[in-house]
Amino acid sequence: MKFQLNPLASDILISIYAVVTLFFRFKLENNTEVSYLNSIVMGVSFVVIIWVLIKLKVLNPNWFGLLNKKNK
């Protein structure tokens, strides 16, 4: 059985992850000499982690209901 989070928990987890990683990157770049290329690689790495979790169906984002399809 695969571990899956419900859509609301996935949305909250992704939002918290995005805020924490942005804070981490800004704090790291402010305190140390990080080049732009290193910053881009770090940002892409953080995005790839979330992308892989969504592709493996561990996270099931609903984007807070913004992309709901209407059932007729």
PDB file of N, CA, C and O in Angstrom, chain B, residues numbered from 101:
ATOM      1  N   MET B 101       0.839  -1.168   0.000  1.00  0.00           N
ATOM      2  CA  MET B 101       0.000   0.000   0.000  1.00  0.00           C
ATOM      3  C   MET B 101       0.889   1.237   0.000  1.00  0.00           C
ATOM      4  O   MET B 101       1.826   1.341   0.791  1.00  0.00           O
ATOM      5  N   LYS B 102       0.585   2.168  -0.893  1.00  0.00           N
ATOM      6  CA  LYS B 102       1.339   3.405  -1.005  1.00  0.00           C
ATOM      7  C   LYS B 102       0.864   4.415   0.034  1.00  0.00           C
ATOM      8  O   LYS B 102      -0.310   4.448   0.404  1.00  0.00           O
ATOM      9  N   PHE B 103       1.800   5.231   0.489  1.00  0.00           N
ATOM     10  CA  PHE B 103       1.466   6.325   1.395  1.00  0.00           C
ATOM     11  C   PHE B 103       1.011   7.507   0.573  1.00  0.00           C
ATOM     12  O   PHE B 103       1.755   7.991  -0.279  1.00  0.00           O
ATOM     13  N   GLN B 104      -0.208   7.984   0.816  1.00  0.00           N
ATOM     14  CA  GLN B 104      -0.747   9.128   0.095  1.00  0.00           C
ATOM     15  C   GLN B 104      -1.372  10.106   1.084  1.00  0.00           C
ATOM     16  O   GLN B 104      -2.013   9.707   2.057  1.00  0.00           O
ATOM     17  N   LEU B 105      -1.177  11.364   0.821  1.00  0.00           N
ATOM     18  CA  LEU B 105      -1.809  12.401   1.619  1.00  0.00           C
ATOM     19  C   LEU B 105      -3.044  12.910   0.900  1.00  0.00           C
ATOM     20  O   LEU B 105      -3.100  12.922  -0.330  1.00  0.00           O
ATOM     21  N   ASN B 106      -4.033  13.329   1.677  1.00  0.00           N
ATOM     22  CA  ASN B 106      -5.224  13.882   1.041  1.00  0.00           C
ATOM     23  C   ASN B 106      -4.904  15.249   0.440  1.00  0.00           C
ATOM     24  O   ASN B 106      -3.880  15.839   0.785  1.00  0.00           O
ATOM     25  N   PRO B 107      -5.747  15.764  -0.442  1.00  0.00           N
ATOM     26  CA  PRO B 107      -5.438  17.011  -1.150  1.00  0.00           C
ATOM     27  C   PRO B 107      -5.192  18.215  -0.247  1.00  0.00           C
ATOM     28  O   PRO B 107      -4.279  18.997  -0.509  1.00  0.00           O
ATOM     29  N   LEU B 108      -5.981  18.380   0.804  1.00  0.00           N
ATOM     30  CA  LEU B 108      -5.793  19.541   1.675  1.00  0.00           C
ATOM     31  C   LEU B 108      -4.458  19.461   2.414  1.00  0.00           C
ATOM     32  O   LEU B 108      -3.747  20.460   2.521  1.00  0.00           O
ATOM     33  N   ALA B 109      -4.120  18.288   2.918  1.00  0.00           N
ATOM     34  CA  ALA B 109      -2.837  18.122   3.612  1.00  0.00           C
ATOM     35  C   ALA B 109      -1.678  18.323   2.633  1.00  0.00           C
ATOM     36  O   ALA B 109      -0.652  18.895   3.001  1.00  0.00           O
ATOM     37  N   SER B 110      -1.831  17.864   1.407  1.00  0.00           N
ATOM     38  CA  SER B 110      -0.793  18.060   0.393  1.00  0.00           C
ATOM     39  C   SER B 110      -0.593  19.539   0.098  1.00  0.00           C
ATOM     40  O   SER B 110       0.540  20.009  -0.002  1.00  0.00           O
ATOM     41  N   ASP B 111      -1.703  20.278  -0.041  1.00  0.00           N
ATOM     42  CA  ASP B 111      -1.610  21.714  -0.307  1.00  0.00           C
ATOM     43  C   ASP B 111      -0.900  22.438   0.830  1.00  0.00           C
ATOM     44  O   ASP B 111      -0.045  23.291   0.591  1.00  0.00           O
ATOM     45  N   ILE B 112      -1.255  22.100   2.059  1.00  0.00           N
ATOM     46  CA  ILE B 112      -0.636  22.743   3.216  1.00  0.00           C
ATOM     47  C   ILE B 112       0.838  22.388   3.291  1.00  0.00           C
ATOM     48  O   ILE B 112       1.667  23.261   3.547  1.00  0.00           O
ATOM     49  N   LEU B 113       1.180  21.133   3.075  1.00  0.00           N
ATOM     50  CA  LEU B 113       2.574  20.703   3.130  1.00  0.00           C
ATOM     51  C   LEU B 113       3.413  21.381   2.046  1.00  0.00           C
ATOM     52  O   LEU B 113       4.538  21.805   2.311  1.00  0.00           O
ATOM     53  N   ILE B 114       2.883  21.486   0.843  1.00  0.00           N
ATOM     54  CA  ILE B 114       3.604  22.143  -0.250  1.00  0.00           C
ATOM     55  C   ILE B 114       3.791  23.628   0.046  1.00  0.00           C
ATOM     56  O   ILE B 114       4.854  24.184  -0.231  1.00  0.00           O
ATOM     57  N   SER B 115       2.771  24.273   0.604  1.00  0.00           N
ATOM     58  CA  SER B 115       2.884  25.696   0.940  1.00  0.00           C
ATOM     59  C   SER B 115       3.942  25.926   2.017  1.00  0.00           C
ATOM     60  O   SER B 115       4.759  26.839   1.898  1.00  0.00           O
ATOM     61  N   ILE B 116       3.931  25.112   3.057  1.00  0.00           N
ATOM     62  CA  ILE B 116       4.928  25.234   4.122  1.00  0.00           C
ATOM     63  C   ILE B 116       6.321  24.960   3.573  1.00  0.00           C
ATOM     64  O   ILE B 116       7.271  25.665   3.913  1.00  0.00           O
ATOM     65  N   TYR B 117       6.451  23.946   2.731  1.00  0.00           N
ATOM     66  CA  TYR B 117       7.730  23.605   2.123  1.00  0.00           C
ATOM     67  C   TYR B 117       8.273  24.765   1.290  1.00  0.00           C
ATOM     68  O   TYR B 117       9.461  25.082   1.357  1.00  0.00           O
ATOM     69  N   ALA B 118       7.401  25.394   0.509  1.00  0.00           N
ATOM     70  CA  ALA B 118       7.832  26.507  -0.337  1.00  0.00           C
ATOM     71  C   ALA B 118       8.306  27.686   0.510  1.00  0.00           C
ATOM     72  O   ALA B 118       9.329  28.297   0.201  1.00  0.00           O
ATOM     73  N   VAL B 119       7.576  28.009   1.566  1.00  0.00           N
ATOM     74  CA  VAL B 119       7.958  29.133   2.417  1.00  0.00           C
ATOM     75  C   VAL B 119       9.265  28.835   3.145  1.00  0.00           C
ATOM     76  O   VAL B 119      10.139  29.700   3.218  1.00  0.00           O
ATOM     77  N   VAL B 120       9.411  27.636   3.678  1.00  0.00           N
ATOM     78  CA  VAL B 120      10.629  27.278   4.421  1.00  0.00           C
ATOM     79  C   VAL B 120      11.845  27.254   3.495  1.00  0.00           C
ATOM     80  O   VAL B 120      12.907  27.752   3.869  1.00  0.00           O
ATOM     81  N   THR B 121      11.711  26.690   2.304  1.00  0.00           N
ATOM     82  CA  THR B 121      12.859  26.635   1.405  1.00  0.00           C
ATOM     83  C   THR B 121      13.247  28.027   0.907  1.00  0.00           C
ATOM     84  O   THR B 121      14.434  28.318   0.759  1.00  0.00           O
ATOM     85  N   LEU B 122      12.255  28.896   0.644  1.00  0.00           N
ATOM     86  CA  LEU B 122      12.578  30.269   0.254  1.00  0.00           C
ATOM     87  C   LEU B 122      13.289  31.000   1.390  1.00  0.00           C
ATOM     88  O   LEU B 122      14.263  31.714   1.155  1.00  0.00           O
ATOM     89  N   PHE B 123      12.804  30.824   2.617  1.00  0.00           N
ATOM     90  CA  PHE B 123      13.456  31.448   3.762  1.00  0.00           C
ATOM     91  C   PHE B 123      14.886  30.935   3.902  1.00  0.00           C
ATOM     92  O   PHE B 123      15.810  31.712   4.141  1.00  0.00           O
ATOM     93  N   PHE B 124      15.063  29.624   3.751  1.00  0.00           N
ATOM     94  CA  PHE B 124      16.393  29.023   3.850  1.00  0.00           C
ATOM     95  C   PHE B 124      17.323  29.591   2.787  1.00  0.00           C
ATOM     96  O   PHE B 124      18.469  29.930   3.083  1.00  0.00           O
ATOM     97  N   ARG B 125      16.842  29.697   1.561  1.00  0.00           N
ATOM     98  CA  ARG B 125      17.680  30.230   0.475  1.00  0.00           C
ATOM     99  C   ARG B 125      18.033  31.686   0.699  1.00  0.00           C
ATOM    100  O   ARG B 125      19.189  32.070   0.522  1.00  0.00           O
ATOM    101  N   PHE B 126      17.064  32.507   1.085  1.00  0.00           N
ATOM    102  CA  PHE B 126      17.346  33.923   1.321  1.00  0.00           C
ATOM    103  C   PHE B 126      18.314  34.104   2.487  1.00  0.00           C
ATOM    104  O   PHE B 126      19.223  34.932   2.423  1.00  0.00           O
ATOM    105  N   LYS B 127      18.117  33.332   3.546  1.00  0.00           N
ATOM    106  CA  LYS B 127      19.003  33.423   4.708  1.00  0.00           C
ATOM    107  C   LYS B 127      20.421  32.981   4.338  1.00  0.00           C
ATOM    108  O   LYS B 127      21.388  33.640   4.721  1.00  0.00           O
ATOM    109  N   LEU B 128      20.556  31.887   3.606  1.00  0.00           N
ATOM    110  CA  LEU B 128      21.859  31.389   3.191  1.00  0.00           C
ATOM    111  C   LEU B 128      22.562  32.371   2.266  1.00  0.00           C
ATOM    112  O   LEU B 128      23.756  32.629   2.420  1.00  0.00           O
ATOM    113  N   GLU B 129      21.832  32.912   1.314  1.00  0.00           N
ATOM    114  CA  GLU B 129      22.430  33.859   0.366  1.00  0.00           C
ATOM    115  C   GLU B 129      22.820  35.164   1.055  1.00  0.00           C
ATOM    116  O   GLU B 129      23.788  35.807   0.648  1.00  0.00           O
ATOM    117  N   ASN B 130      22.098  35.559   2.070  1.00  0.00           N
ATOM    118  CA  ASN B 130      22.397  36.788   2.773  1.00  0.00           C
ATOM    119  C   ASN B 130      23.627  36.634   3.668  1.00  0.00           C
ATOM    120  O   ASN B 130      24.405  37.577   3.813  1.00  0.00           O
ATOM    121  N   ASN B 131      23.811  35.459   4.265  1.00  0.00           N
ATOM    122  CA  ASN B 131      24.907  35.244   5.209  1.00  0.00           C
ATOM    123  C   ASN B 131      26.200  34.794   4.553  1.00  0.00           C
ATOM    124  O   ASN B 131      27.274  35.005   5.115  1.00  0.00           O
ATOM    125  N   THR B 132      26.128  34.188   3.396  1.00  0.00           N
ATOM    126  CA  THR B 132      27.326  33.675   2.733  1.00  0.00           C
ATOM    127  C   THR B 132      27.374  34.184   1.298  1.00  0.00           C
ATOM    128  O   THR B 132      26.393  34.705   0.767  1.00  0.00           O
ATOM    129  N   GLU B 133      28.524  34.020   0.696  1.00  0.00           N
ATOM    130  CA  GLU B 133      28.690  34.394  -0.704  1.00  0.00           C
ATOM    131  C   GLU B 133      28.270  33.211  -1.584  1.00  0.00           C
ATOM    132  O   GLU B 133      29.052  32.290  -1.819  1.00  0.00           O
ATOM    133  N   VAL B 134      27.049  33.253  -2.056  1.00  0.00           N
ATOM    134  CA  VAL B 134      26.525  32.207  -2.926  1.00  0.00           C
ATOM    135  C   VAL B 134      26.331  32.829  -4.303  1.00  0.00           C
ATOM    136  O   VAL B 134      25.714  33.887  -4.427  1.00  0.00           O
ATOM    137  N   SER B 135      26.851  32.180  -5.328  1.00  0.00           N
ATOM    138  CA  SER B 135      26.694  32.723  -6.677  1.00  0.00           C
ATOM    139  C   SER B 135      25.268  32.500  -7.174  1.00  0.00           C
ATOM    140  O   SER B 135      24.511  31.711  -6.607  1.00  0.00           O
ATOM    141  N   TYR B 136      24.923  33.204  -8.235  1.00  0.00           N
ATOM    142  CA  TYR B 136      23.583  33.079  -8.796  1.00  0.00           C
ATOM    143  C   TYR B 136      23.339  31.676  -9.332  1.00  0.00           C
ATOM    144  O   TYR B 136      22.233  31.148  -9.218  1.00  0.00           O
ATOM    145  N   LEU B 137      24.360  31.075  -9.911  1.00  0.00           N
ATOM    146  CA  LEU B 137      24.212  29.725 -10.453  1.00  0.00           C
ATOM    147  C   LEU B 137      23.937  28.722  -9.340  1.00  0.00           C
ATOM    148  O   LEU B 137      23.088  27.844  -9.496  1.00  0.00           O
ATOM    149  N   ASN B 138      24.644  28.841  -8.219  1.00  0.00           N
ATOM    150  CA  ASN B 138      24.390  27.950  -7.086  1.00  0.00           C
ATOM    151  C   ASN B 138      22.986  28.144  -6.537  1.00  0.00           C
ATOM    152  O   ASN B 138      22.336  27.176  -6.141  1.00  0.00           O
ATOM    153  N   SER B 139      22.516  29.371  -6.508  1.00  0.00           N
ATOM    154  CA  SER B 139      21.169  29.650  -6.033  1.00  0.00           C
ATOM    155  C   SER B 139      20.123  29.024  -6.945  1.00  0.00           C
ATOM    156  O   SER B 139      19.138  28.459  -6.471  1.00  0.00           O
ATOM    157  N   ILE B 140      20.337  29.125  -8.247  1.00  0.00           N
ATOM    158  CA  ILE B 140      19.396  28.532  -9.208  1.00  0.00           C
ATOM    159  C   ILE B 140      19.383  27.019  -9.080  1.00  0.00           C
ATOM    160  O   ILE B 140      18.315  26.407  -9.100  1.00  0.00           O
ATOM    161  N   VAL B 141      20.547  26.407  -8.948  1.00  0.00           N
ATOM    162  CA  VAL B 141      20.624  24.950  -8.798  1.00  0.00           C
ATOM    163  C   VAL B 141      19.924  24.511  -7.520  1.00  0.00           C
ATOM    164  O   VAL B 141      19.218  23.502  -7.514  1.00  0.00           O
ATOM    165  N   MET B 142      20.113  25.260  -6.437  1.00  0.00           N
ATOM    166  CA  MET B 142      19.452  24.916  -5.176  1.00  0.00           C
ATOM    167  C   MET B 142      17.930  25.032  -5.310  1.00  0.00           C
ATOM    168  O   MET B 142      17.197  24.172  -4.822  1.00  0.00           O
ATOM    169  N   GLY B 143      17.459  26.085  -5.965  1.00  0.00           N
ATOM    170  CA  GLY B 143      16.027  26.267  -6.163  1.00  0.00           C
ATOM    171  C   GLY B 143      15.419  25.182  -7.024  1.00  0.00           C
ATOM    172  O   GLY B 143      14.336  24.681  -6.722  1.00  0.00           O
ATOM    173  N   VAL B 144      16.106  24.815  -8.095  1.00  0.00           N
ATOM    174  CA  VAL B 144      15.612  23.740  -8.967  1.00  0.00           C
ATOM    175  C   VAL B 144      15.586  22.414  -8.206  1.00  0.00           C
ATOM    176  O   VAL B 144      14.669  21.613  -8.386  1.00  0.00           O
ATOM    177  N   SER B 145      16.571  22.186  -7.373  1.00  0.00           N
ATOM    178  CA  SER B 145      16.610  20.950  -6.581  1.00  0.00           C
ATOM    179  C   SER B 145      15.410  20.866  -5.642  1.00  0.00           C
ATOM    180  O   SER B 145      14.799  19.806  -5.506  1.00  0.00           O
ATOM    181  N   PHE B 146      15.074  21.977  -4.998  1.00  0.00           N
ATOM    182  CA  PHE B 146      13.911  21.983  -4.109  1.00  0.00           C
ATOM    183  C   PHE B 146      12.618  21.739  -4.882  1.00  0.00           C
ATOM    184  O   PHE B 146      11.726  21.046  -4.391  1.00  0.00           O
ATOM    185  N   VAL B 147      12.507  22.297  -6.077  1.00  0.00           N
ATOM    186  CA  VAL B 147      11.311  22.095  -6.889  1.00  0.00           C
ATOM    187  C   VAL B 147      11.225  20.651  -7.381  1.00  0.00           C
ATOM    188  O   VAL B 147      10.135  20.083  -7.439  1.00  0.00           O
ATOM    189  N   VAL B 148      12.363  20.054  -7.734  1.00  0.00           N
ATOM    190  CA  VAL B 148      12.372  18.665  -8.221  1.00  0.00           C
ATOM    191  C   VAL B 148      11.915  17.704  -7.123  1.00  0.00           C
ATOM    192  O   VAL B 148      11.250  16.709  -7.411  1.00  0.00           O
ATOM    193  N   ILE B 149      12.264  17.992  -5.876  1.00  0.00           N
ATOM    194  CA  ILE B 149      11.823  17.127  -4.771  1.00  0.00           C
ATOM    195  C   ILE B 149      10.300  17.090  -4.710  1.00  0.00           C
ATOM    196  O   ILE B 149       9.712  16.014  -4.610  1.00  0.00           O
ATOM    197  N   ILE B 150       9.660  18.248  -4.769  1.00  0.00           N
ATOM    198  CA  ILE B 150       8.192  18.292  -4.741  1.00  0.00           C
ATOM    199  C   ILE B 150       7.603  17.640  -5.986  1.00  0.00           C
ATOM    200  O   ILE B 150       6.613  16.914  -5.896  1.00  0.00           O
ATOM    201  N   TRP B 151       8.206  17.893  -7.149  1.00  0.00           N
ATOM    202  CA  TRP B 151       7.712  17.316  -8.398  1.00  0.00           C
ATOM    203  C   TRP B 151       7.732  15.782  -8.341  1.00  0.00           C
ATOM    204  O   TRP B 151       6.781  15.128  -8.769  1.00  0.00           O
ATOM    205  N   VAL B 152       8.813  15.221  -7.816  1.00  0.00           N
ATOM    206  CA  VAL B 152       8.922  13.759  -7.714  1.00  0.00           C
ATOM    207  C   VAL B 152       7.857  13.216  -6.769  1.00  0.00           C
ATOM    208  O   VAL B 152       7.248  12.187  -7.061  1.00  0.00           O
ATOM    209  N   LEU B 153       7.622  13.884  -5.647  1.00  0.00           N
ATOM    210  CA  LEU B 153       6.598  13.412  -4.710  1.00  0.00           C
ATOM    211  C   LEU B 153       5.206  13.477  -5.328  1.00  0.00           C
ATOM    212  O   LEU B 153       4.365  12.628  -5.034  1.00  0.00           O
ATOM    213  N   ILE B 154       4.949  14.467  -6.178  1.00  0.00           N
ATOM    214  CA  ILE B 154       3.656  14.532  -6.857  1.00  0.00           C
ATOM    215  C   ILE B 154       3.552  13.440  -7.914  1.00  0.00           C
ATOM    216  O   ILE B 154       2.499  12.815  -8.049  1.00  0.00           O
ATOM    217  N   LYS B 155       4.624  13.198  -8.666  1.00  0.00           N
ATOM    218  CA  LYS B 155       4.599  12.150  -9.693  1.00  0.00           C
ATOM    219  C   LYS B 155       4.459  10.759  -9.082  1.00  0.00           C
ATOM    220  O   LYS B 155       3.847   9.879  -9.688  1.00  0.00           O
ATOM    221  N   LEU B 156       5.019  10.547  -7.888  1.00  0.00           N
ATOM    222  CA  LEU B 156       4.889   9.252  -7.207  1.00  0.00           C
ATOM    223  C   LEU B 156       3.552   9.113  -6.493  1.00  0.00           C
ATOM    224  O   LEU B 156       3.290   8.089  -5.861  1.00  0.00           O
ATOM    225  N   LYS B 157       2.710  10.129  -6.588  1.00  0.00           N
ATOM    226  CA  LYS B 157       1.377  10.161  -5.983  1.00  0.00           C
ATOM    227  C   LYS B 157       1.416  10.129  -4.460  1.00  0.00           C
ATOM    228  O   LYS B 157       0.448   9.712  -3.823  1.00  0.00           O
ATOM    229  N   VAL B 158       2.529  10.566  -3.870  1.00  0.00           N
ATOM    230  CA  VAL B 158       2.576  10.716  -2.419  1.00  0.00           C
ATOM    231  C   VAL B 158       1.830  11.993  -2.045  1.00  0.00           C
ATOM    232  O   VAL B 158       1.071  12.018  -1.076  1.00  0.00           O
ATOM    233  N   LEU B 159       2.051  13.045  -2.818  1.00  0.00           N
ATOM    234  CA  LEU B 159       1.312  14.283  -2.644  1.00  0.00           C
ATOM    235  C   LEU B 159       0.254  14.377  -3.730  1.00  0.00           C
ATOM    236  O   LEU B 159       0.523  14.084  -4.895  1.00  0.00           O
ATOM    237  N   ASN B 160      -0.936  14.781  -3.350  1.00  0.00           N
ATOM    238  CA  ASN B 160      -2.054  14.919  -4.281  1.00  0.00           C
ATOM    239  C   ASN B 160      -2.611  16.332  -4.187  1.00  0.00           C
ATOM    240  O   ASN B 160      -3.663  16.547  -3.586  1.00  0.00           O
ATOM    241  N   PRO B 161      -1.916  17.290  -4.775  1.00  0.00           N
ATOM    242  CA  PRO B 161      -2.355  18.673  -4.599  1.00  0.00           C
ATOM    243  C   PRO B 161      -3.660  18.970  -5.327  1.00  0.00           C
ATOM    244  O   PRO B 161      -3.929  18.472  -6.420  1.00  0.00           O
ATOM    245  N   ASN B 162      -4.445  19.796  -4.674  1.00  0.00           N
ATOM    246  CA  ASN B 162      -5.698  20.265  -5.235  1.00  0.00           C
ATOM    247  C   ASN B 162      -5.592  21.750  -5.547  1.00  0.00           C
ATOM    248  O   ASN B 162      -6.537  22.347  -6.063  1.00  0.00           O
ATOM    249  N   TRP B 163      -4.449  22.347  -5.237  1.00  0.00           N
ATOM    250  CA  TRP B 163      -4.162  23.760  -5.423  1.00  0.00           C
ATOM    251  C   TRP B 163      -5.232  24.618  -4.773  1.00  0.00           C
ATOM    252  O   TRP B 163      -5.665  25.630  -5.325  1.00  0.00           O
ATOM    253  N   PHE B 164      -5.655  24.186  -3.571  1.00  0.00           N
ATOM    254  CA  PHE B 164      -6.654  24.878  -2.760  1.00  0.00           C
ATOM    255  C   PHE B 164      -7.961  25.102  -3.516  1.00  0.00           C
ATOM    256  O   PHE B 164      -8.640  26.107  -3.305  1.00  0.00           O
ATOM    257  N   GLY B 165      -8.312  24.167  -4.396  1.00  0.00           N
ATOM    258  CA  GLY B 165      -9.564  24.218  -5.114  1.00  0.00           C
ATOM    259  C   GLY B 165      -9.584  25.143  -6.310  1.00  0.00           C
ATOM    260  O   GLY B 165     -10.643  25.362  -6.899  1.00  0.00           O
ATOM    261  N   LEU B 166      -8.435  25.693  -6.686  1.00  0.00           N
ATOM    262  CA  LEU B 166      -8.409  26.626  -7.812  1.00  0.00           C
ATOM    263  C   LEU B 166      -8.553  25.932  -9.152  1.00  0.00           C
ATOM    264  O   LEU B 166      -9.045  26.537 -10.105  1.00  0.00           O
ATOM    265  N   LEU B 167      -8.142  24.691  -9.249  1.00  0.00           N
ATOM    266  CA  LEU B 167      -8.173  23.993 -10.531  1.00  0.00           C
ATOM    267  C   LEU B 167      -9.195  22.858 -10.544  1.00  0.00           C
ATOM    268  O   LEU B 167      -9.002  21.860 -11.239  1.00  0.00           O
ATOM    269  N   ASN B 168     -10.259  22.998  -9.797  1.00  0.00           N
ATOM    270  CA  ASN B 168     -11.301  21.970  -9.777  1.00  0.00           C
ATOM    271  C   ASN B 168     -12.013  21.907 -11.116  1.00  0.00           C
ATOM    272  O   ASN B 168     -12.351  22.934 -11.706  1.00  0.00           O
ATOM    273  N   LYS B 169     -12.232  20.704 -11.582  1.00  0.00           N
ATOM    274  CA  LYS B 169     -13.018  20.513 -12.790  1.00  0.00           C
ATOM    275  C   LYS B 169     -14.464  20.298 -12.376  1.00  0.00           C
ATOM    276  O   LYS B 169     -14.756  19.571 -11.427  1.00  0.00           O
ATOM    277  N   LYS B 170     -15.345  20.933 -13.093  1.00  0.00           N
ATOM    278  CA  LYS B 170     -16.768  20.795 -12.778  1.00  0.00           C
ATOM    279  C   LYS B 170     -17.285  19.497 -13.372  1.00  0.00           C
ATOM    280  O   LYS B 170     -17.060  19.197 -14.545  1.00  0.00           O
ATOM    281  N   ASN B 171     -17.978  18.738 -12.544  1.00  0.00           N
ATOM    282  CA  ASN B 171     -18.616  17.504 -13.017  1.00  0.00           C
ATOM    283  C   ASN B 171     -20.037  17.822 -13.460  1.00  0.00           C
ATOM    284  O   ASN B 171     -20.799  18.458 -12.732  1.00  0.00           O
ATOM    285  N   LYS B 172     -20.378  17.379 -14.649  1.00  0.00           N
ATOM    286  CA  LYS B 172     -21.724  17.660 -15.169  1.00  0.00           C
ATOM    287  C   LYS B 172     -22.618  16.491 -14.960  1.00  0.00           C
ATOM    288  O   LYS B 172     -23.791  16.537 -15.332  1.00  0.00           O
TER     289      LYS B 172
END
